[in-house]
Amino acid sequence: MDSETKSLESIINNNLTGRDLDEFNRIYYGRTNHHEVQIKDTSLVAAKENDFEIAAYAFPAKKEHTRPPRIVKVGIIQHSIAVPTDRPINEQKNAIFAKVKKIIDVAGQEGVNILCFQELWNMPFAFCTREKQPWCEFAESVEDGATTRFLRELAIKYSMVIVSSILERDEKHADILWNTAVVISDTGNVIGKQRKNHIPRVGDFNESNYYMEGNTGHPVFATRYGKIAVNICFGRHHVLNWMMFGQNGAEIVFNPSATIAAEAGSEYMWNIEARNAAITNCYFTAAINRVGYEEFPNEFTSGDGKPAHKDLGLFYGSSYFCAPDGVRCPGLSRSKDGLLISVMDLNLNRQIRDRRCYYMTQRLDMYVRSLSRVLELEFKPQVVHENDKCKDKE
Ligand SMILES: NC(=O)NCCC(=O)O
């Protein structure tokens, strides 16, 4: 693993210039001009002082005759943990709060309307260890846990909707755990929650030892700034998961993730999946990943005959936004904390739907029939053999 590579963007910018760079940008990002948005000097100073990256890009839409523009400023934050994982649970959590608050404050000063963090942002991603203690103690109530209480104040202060992925303790239902994204309104109230629909069973992602597949379906949260949804990490490999958020009217879908470069997480797929979802569903997407290595006190094995180890691998950051036409912005770095801001005109969603007709040509009725056949116990795959053709002729 080459943790020295700063980002895909650094490789490109260090090696391409002039027409080659323009052509790369046109073909890869979808536009030669990244539409960089100016960041306040005070924010740049805060980013430097607190050692995080900050960048902002716009996704404009065409002017319409009948609708005013619907401009929304959306922020995503990627970060590493703040203190070693052998420290007491509350110390670890509070240290993350203190570090991330400095980034949230900058997002607030930049006028961010909707902010989303990475998956389980307030804790190390400890499920690789398969140990229940002390990691289950990070779990909290959605409504009045320490994390929701901490964010409520900031949501009100900055009139910001905040999407916060936490380990949920469902006290009303026998204390069971869930992997849950909490959507906090700019009023400070919890609008609702999304529980992770697809739980990985790959590599060291041993999450299925801790919580089950979510039971909240595909809710879309109607916020003051737009309709948003949350596709939690592993759900990004599942096209129907993305699709259902579109069917329910999502305008922006966040993908808070915890993923590594190895096959289990697959860095080469990262730039494709949330982007492809934006294209096929004609909505904005935001993919957010953790940063850095997280070493745990005790060694664990991966069940592959290789030596025991203490960390999952490098969480490679690289968070990015993609627009409904498939145009994306440069990502954050692979190794540094960061705030990425996108100024998006939500009118672009309908403009692209009108132009490309992906919804109109979707043939859901055909797939509903085909899928119900697939689920039958006696299902026979629709495969045609050469000999079948000969039989037809006889
Ligand atoms: N957090 C999580 O679901 N990771 C699974 C590995 C992947 O990213 O596909």
The ligand as an SDF file (V2000), in Angstrom:
LIG
                    3D

  9  8  0  0  0  0  0  0  0  0999 V2000
  -17.9260   -0.1090    5.9850 N   0  0  0  0  0  0  0  0  0  0  0  0
  -18.1410   -1.0200    5.0390 C   0  0  0  0  0  0  0  0  0  0  0  0
  -19.2700   -1.4320    4.8190 O   0  0  0  0  0  0  0  0  0  0  0  0
  -17.0570   -1.4450    4.3570 N   0  0  0  0  0  0  0  0  0  0  0  0
  -17.0850   -2.6170    3.5480 C   0  0  0  0  0  0  0  0  0  0  0  0
  -16.0240   -2.6510    2.5480 C   0  0  0  0  0  0  0  0  0  0  0  0
  -16.3950   -1.8430    1.3630 C   0  0  0  0  0  0  0  0  0  0  0  0
  -16.1230   -0.6610    1.3600 O   0  0  0  0  0  0  0  0  0  0  0  0
  -16.9690   -2.4000    0.4260 O   0  0  0  0  0  0  0  0  0  0  0  0
  1  2  1  0
  2  3  2  0
  2  4  1  0
  4  5  1  0
  5  6  1  0
  6  7  1  0
  7  8  2  0
  7  9  1  0
M  END
$$$$
